[in-house]
Amino acid sequence: MSARPDLVICGDIVTPSGILEGGWLAITGGTITALGTGAPPEAGRTERYGNALVLPGAIDGQVHACSAGGLAGLKPTTRSAAAGGITTIVDMPYDDPEPLQTLAALSRKVEAIEELASVDVALYATVPRKSCDAVLDLVAAGCCAVKISHFESHPTRFPRIPMDETLDLLEVLAPTDIPVGLHNEDQEIVLARIARFKAEGRIGAEYHSPSRPEAAELVDTAAFLELGAVTGAHVHIVHISTPRGYDLVRHYAESGHRATGEMCAHYLHFDAEIDIPRLGNLLKVNPPIRAGVKEQLWDRYRRGDFAFISSDHGSWPLERKLTASVFDAGAGITGLETLVLSYFTDLSERFDDPAQRLARDLSENPAKFFGLYPRKGVLQPGSDADVTILTRSTVQFDASRTQDGLNWSPYDKEMFAASIAATYVRGKQVFDGKNVAEVAGHGRFVRRH
């Protein structure tokens, strides 16, 4: 290393090959230039974090920043990401009021990112009903994945793409390396069950999961995987709540097809039978958190039946949750400030190497999946200096202090095995363990490469 670095960070450096205890990381111009152990090099500034874990910045591969407040939601959402040790979010396309399905919408969202974001942002695109003409242009412009739904939450903002149009889309994208993600629930089954439950007056939170039965999820998952097998496209299930869903993905992957599944942290953490009675609508997500399957999902984790871990962060204000009927409540939970902490805690209870698993599942694997690696997802020379500092100590999570302005969480008052001591995005500190810096506009649109 010839030139004096701008910044050196000292701590236990987590790399793909192991942990460099008492290590250091040198950064110049927002890029990692060197790392090692022993005496650190002289630098413009040196930050010493003792035996805290120095991790590659976390990447949350499933975030809904703009579903409630439009593009303005990027500002509080990315502040929350910074406080949660997340240096890149991959944002979903179902923005209010206009989904990301045209080059004009992409241009407006990129402008908003570069004005409002505190962390870097990669983007999913989507398609409107009856047309996928623009999808290759969106991919060429840098969108890293495409998302569709087989359940309609809104006729234009979040439409249902039927099977024939799904086939058209997969045929268009099959020659590319772009993953096509699916919200995987059969609409006919779900709507019929919801209507039945409403008619019977069963509207409490405990009826959410049975109103969206595993059959609805599995039938749609299987159909989408088969379309992927026929077309050769990369098909991806963005959230799987049931062990058999991972068995289906594994079957297609082992048969040589481009099939992947995503694990959301809340499915590994909560159990509907235990947690719905105390949390109610706060725990409403789609597909639902199930009863009695959590340890089976951890078995699928051990088998490696997932691409990466995400939060599926939803930016709903609390009043959208506190409804008399669960069927009127917003689906989704806040998750950016709990993803790293809850997942590290759950890993620590089950494995001897939680830090390396965390780095793999929340950094390296999503970076590779979305075409951001090795610029993102790893601490090595030449990579962006995206860094998460994790202090290993027992801390109680306080949702009233979150940076998203929502100030609620189903994880409120839980004890975590770590806390975020600092977050750096391309070498700039955006969180110091207590406060998010006023760095709106530091975030950049990150293109797939």
Secondary structure, DSSP 8 states (H G I E B T S, - for coil): --S--SEEEEEEEEETTEEEEEEEEEEETTEEEEEEESS----SEEEEEEEEEEEE-EEEEEEESSTTTGGGGHHHHHHHHHHTTEEEEEE-S--SSS-S-SHHHHHHHHHHHHHH-SSEEEEEE---TT--TTHHHHHHTT--EEEEESS-SBTTTB----HHHHHHHHHHHTTS--EEEEE---HHHHHHHHHHHHHTT--SGGGHHHHS-HHHHHHHHHHHHHHHHHH--EEEES---SHHHHHHHHHHHHTT--EEE-EEHHHHH--HHHHHHHHGGGG--SS---SS-HHHHHHHHHHT--S-EE--EE---GGGT--SSGGGS---B--TTTHHHHHHHHHHTT-S-HHHHHHIIIIIHHHHHTT-TTTSSS-STTSB--EEEEE-S-EE--GGG-TTS----TTTT-EES-EEEEEEETTEEEE-SS-B-S-TT---B----
